[in-house]
Amino acid sequence: MKRAGPGDLRCDQKVYQEAVGGLLHLAILTRPDIAFEIGQFSQFCQDPSVVNWNGVLRVLRYIRGTINYGIVYGNGDLKLYGYCDSDYAAAEDQCVK
């Protein structure tokens, strides 16, 4: 992204800031896949151009298309294994399973 030049069209600053703020909140809490892009767009909150706004809209379309994606933790037979090496690998039978 580049800074807006003198001849570039500007978008509504308040709407841009609200959209970027909402996406930033989303990126921090649940969507780390958009964190870099939103960090880039947040640099232009003071003087956003239409090009910046189109980028924000593209991220919103991406979120709409991937709304059902996520990490699922199943109710299956999960087992937790822990290993210790307090004596620096002297015997395997001393480790907890």
N, C-alpha and C positions, 0 to 999 in steps of 0.2 A: 504494500500500500504506500501511497505517496501523499504528501501534504497537498491540500487544495491550492491551486494557483489563483491568481487574481481573476481570471476569466471563467473559472469553473462554477457550475451551478451549486448552490447550497441547499441543504435540506433543513427541515425544522429541527433546531438544536434540542429542544425539550423532548420531542418524540424520540430522537436518536439516543439521547442520554437515558431515557426510560427503557428503551429496548436493550441497549448495551448493559445497563444495570441489571435488568431481569435475566439476561443471558449470562452475565457474570455470576450471579447468584446460582443459577442452574449449573454452571460449569464447576463451581466450587463444591456444591453439594452432591450432585448426581451425575454430571456429564463431563468427566475430565477430557473426553475426546474433542471438545470444542474450546478448551481453555486457552490454547495458543491463539486461535483466531480472535477470540473475544478480547484477549490481552492486546492484540494488535489494533482492533477497532476502538478500544478504550482510549487509545492515544489521540484520537481525533474528536473527542467529545466537545472540545472547546470550539472547533470550527469544522463541522462535518460537511462533506460534499455529497452530492448525489451518488458518486461512485462508492463512497463509504457506506451509504445507506443501502445501495444494491448488494453490497457484501453482507451486511447484516440480514437483509431479506433472504439471501442465499443460505445463511446458517439457519434461519428460521424454517426454510423449506427442508433442509437436511434433518432438522429435529422432527418435523412433521412426518417425514418419511421413515424415521427410525424410532418412532415413539414406542413400539412394542419390543425393542431390543433391550437387553439387560442381563444382569448376572443373576442366575437362579441357584439358590441353595436348596437342594432337594431334601425330602424327608426320608431318603433311603438309608441304607445301612452304612453310615459314616463311622470311620474308626480314626482315632487320633493316636499317632505313634510318637513317642518321645525317646530320644537317645541321649545318653550321657557319655562323656569321655573324661571323667575327672582324673583318671590315672594315666592318661595319655596312651590309650589303646593297649593296655596290658591284657585284658580278657574281655571277650564279647559277652559272656554270660552275666556280667555285672550290669549291663544296660537294661533299662526298663522298657518294656513294650506294652 
